[in-house]
Amino acid sequence: MPNRIRFVSLVLFVGFLLLIGRLFYWQILKGKELSNQAQSQYKFSKLVEAPRGNILASDGTWLAARGEAYLVYASLPDIGDINTVADTLSPYFVEFDNGSVKKELIFQEASRLKELLLKDDLVWIALKHKVEPSVKNIIEDLEIGGIGFEYEEARAYPEASSAAHLLGFVGKNEEGENQGYFGLEGYYDLVLSGKPGFLSRDADARGVPILLEDYKKTVAQNGVDLWTYVDKSVQINIEKKLEKGIERYGAKAGTVIVMDPKTGGIMGAVSYPSYDPEKYFDYGDEYFINPAVSLSFEPGSIFKVLVMSSALDADVVEPDTKCDICAGPVKVDKYVIETWNQRYRPDSDVTDVIVNSDNVGMVFVGRKIGKEKLWEYLNNFGIGKETGIDLQGEMSPNFREKDEWSEVDLATASFGQGIAVTPIQMLRAVATVANDGIILKPKVVEKIASEDWVEDIQRSDGERVISEKTAKEVTAMMVEAARNGEAKWTHVKGFNVAGKTGTAQIPIAGHYDEEKTIASFIGFAPAEDPKFIMLVTLKEPESSPWASETAAPLWYDIAKDLFLYFGIQPEN
Amino acid sequence: MGKRRKLLNQKEKYFSRTKPKSFAVWCLLFVFISSTVYLIARNVSSGGILAQLEEDEAMLQKKKDVLSHQLFEKSSLIKLQAKAEGLGYTKPQDTMYIQSDDTVAAVP
């Protein structure tokens, strides 16, 4: 072969070998690394957030809703002068209080931001969470280098701190994820949260999806909306009235609950002191506990309604049964039981016992029914058991077994002392009387709804605790008590209200305080076909210890508005 | 010479038999390749359409959130009450109930 051909062949052969070698290097040795690099460019995956469900009032308007907020972050390598950036941003991160901002707050905020921006070991740092969109837009317009924004879901409350204890709040859990705490947000956290989805696909350099390649999508399940029984007008009204009542009577705390006795639906509930769920982080833990479901009290004379119902239903007394021990105080073991006003009526029947709130008369009734039967009736009324209301944090105080009851326990329980209940337990039990003897589970949520379906929360039919006849008899006694009892001066004429006052001493360190009381009034109207039942309790009112002078007038003050709102007409 | 002629004749016969078949194969191949290219191009453009639809969806969702927020603000009863008070509306202090046969203003 001529030498030139051999030379060219050799050159081609060497070139071929070099090519093979290079291909081997890139495809075999560097293949995996390049493949991973390429994947990181064209592989796109993200978590698809599931928006949290809303909480709606009975008319479909919002009590709690998804809001828009932003996280303001700093990309530290791109930040310019730290002092300038901190001083520029600090006024926007400070809360305005009635239009004025304290200079110290701005200065403190600027110091906080400077401290964050000086962290050398980080590339990215969060400066402020839950910044409102309007503030975000203003900061964005300032075009500060290195400052960016990330969308955050916030919780917004159009009625501000109204219904705070009912709603609860949304905070962060240990993983930094949104989680509901207390109230409805806590109880229904799972259904409100929904389930996030996932999207994984290939995309080109511009982010356009490449459909021929891998495409995996799990659709996010949005959180469901909760439709509640809460009536905004009722809720806001009772809040305003309770706040005024607390101030007027000098009480330390108070609770008002309004319920529909026919359904168990909670139309409004408020406790004072309360908190703002949007700014829950500014409050101590003690504010989050809902006294209506989580704190107990000795009910006092309002409990007499339950004891009397039990005795009438057990046929051990009739409404006109005479009390043969009502002529004076009664001795029980080593204790002496007196009436609240040291007035004794020897000719009282059991109706008079309720009207006059006669403790001695109630001891008579309690003895008639006996501790075993009374315990069973109270157990059926739900005393000592959680009501099952759909609010996180419900508790039930201890209810001693019937064989642990002494003669004194029977006597004191007959007039509502020595026994503890939560406000919701008490309301539910008396609502049984208003509901013709059938006990229902109280509930806040009526139905849950998604974009394309609505489902009623399963309602139980309720159980009969007392007969309809007994319920009517007790109702008549309560009507008489409201008209002619110690709170008669507050009674709104013409309206058929069934009500009972209760003034209970507060147990402190094994004995009862001489002066401090819990004043309560529980009632429903109109008595023959109740549209609402309401419990008002005031803790340690200073103006007067008596419920007839504090809780009762507050109850009627609220009730006057409820009569109008529910179209309850006065009798002729 | 004879052998060469024979070979040529055999080749001619072979090609005359196989020519129509190979033509069909080439046609099929052409159709297959062009339809593959067409589908790939179509899918790529679908990716672009999908990206555009996703952008539109995000924009509409954002508009919906903004409108929801506005509706939500307007539905606030507390704000409405405050506005009413600011405009001079007050709650009636007293309520009078009248009998149904009492005369009231009515359309004649």
Interface residues (C-beta under 8 A of the other chain):
Chain A: T61 W62 A65 R66 G67 E68 A156 P158 E159 A160 S162 A203 D204 G207 V208 P209 I210 L211 L212 K232 S233 I236 G494 K560 L564 Q569 P570 N572
Chain B: I40 N43 V44 S46 G47 G48 L50 A51 D65 V66 S68 H69 F72 E73 S75 S76 L77 I78 K79 Q81 T95 Y97 Q99
